[in-house]
Amino acid sequence: MFTIAGYLFHVVNRGALAGVTGMTILIVWSFWYLLPVSTYNKAATFQDNIRLRVNEEGMTITTSEGGDRSVGWQRFSQVVETQKFIYLYRDKKSFFLIPLSAFQTPESRADFMDLLQRHFPGKYIIDGK
C-alpha cells in the first residue's frame, strides 16, 4: 500500500514497485497454497485409512491401526454441507471433515444426509443454497 503511494508520488521507482508486488504475491501464495498442501502431505491423520460407521447414537471411527472411537451426535453443534465435504462442527473452530467422495453409493450418501438432518434440525446448513 505504501509502495503504491510512494510510486504515485514519485518516491519509489517502477522496479521497486514490481519487486514489492512480486514478493507480496509470493508470500500470499505460500500461505494460501503451499502451507496447507505441505501440512496435508505431512500429517499422519490425512494418510491414515479411516472408516466410519454411523447409527442413531453417533458414529464409530476406525483407523487402519485398529483403534475404534465412538463419538455421539451430541458432541457436534452444527453441520455444513458443501459441494465436496460435510463439516461436523464441534465448536466455532473445530470440525470433523467427511469428503462426499467417501460414500460408496449415492443412496448411502443420501441416507447419511437424512440422518444428519434428523439429528441437527435447524443446524444443518447447505452452503451455496
N, C-alpha and C positions, 0 to 999 in steps of 0.2 A: 504494500500500500504506500509506504513512504518512498519506495524506489520509483513508483509511478509518478508520485507527486514531484519527486526530485527531477525526474526526466522532463515532466511538463514545464518545470521552472528552469530547465537547462542547467541543473546542478549535477545530474547523473547522465553519462553518455549512453548511447544505444547498446554498446557491448555489455556494460554493467547491468542494464535493464534486462537484457537477454539472459545473462548469467544468473541473476537472482530469480528470474521467472523459471528458468530451467531447473534450478536447484529446488525451488518450491514445488514444482510438478513432480520431481523425483522423490522428494520426501513424502508428499501426499500419496503417491503411487505405492511407495514402500509400506506405508501404514495401512492403506486400504486394501492392498492386494498381497504383497509379499509376506507380511506378518501373519495374516490369517492362514495363508497357504502353508507356510512353514510350521505354524502351530498345529495345524491339522495333520500334516505329514509326520510330525514328531510324536504326537500324543498317542500313547498306547490305547487309550479309550476308543479312538477312531479306527484303530487297526484290528480291534477285537471283533469276533463274530458274536453278535448279541441276538438272542431270541426273546420275544415277548409272548406271554400267554395272558389273555385278558378274560375277566369274568365280571359279574355284577359287583364284587367287592373291591376289585382293583386289578393290578397286573403283577405278574411274576417275571422278573428279569433274569435270564440265564446267560452266563458268559461261557466262552469256549474253555475256560479253566474249570468249569463245572460248578461254579458258585451260583446259588439261587438267592434272590432277594425279592420279597413281596412288598409292594407299595400300594396302599389303599387310595381310592379316589379322593378321600377327604384330605390327602396331603397336597392336592393341587387346588389352585384357586380359580383358574381360568384356562380356556382352550382357544387357541388361534389356529385356524386352518388357512394355509396359503396354497399357491399352485403346486408347490413341491414338498411342503413339510406340514406336520402338525406339531405345534408347540404346546406342551402341557406345562403351564406356569405354576411354580411353587410360590413365588412372590414376584415382585416387580422386576427383579434382575436375574432370577434363577429359573431355568426351564429344562424340561426333558424334551428332546427333539426326536421325532419319528419321521423318517422320509416316506413319502407316499409310494415311492418305488419299492418299498419293502413288502408290500402286500402281494400275495401270490395271485389273487384274483380280484376283479372289480367287486364281486359280491362280498368278499372278506373285508375289503376296504369300506364298503357301504355299511356293513354290519357294525364295524368298529365306530364309524361316524355316528350311527344311530345310538350306540351305547354311550358315547361321549355326550351327545345331545341330551339324553335322558338324565345323565348324572350332573350335567352343568347347564341347567335351564337358565337362560338369560346371560350366561357367561361363556357361550360358545360363539366365537366371532369368526366370520368368514371374511378374510382380508380381500379387499378389492371388490366386494359385492355390497 
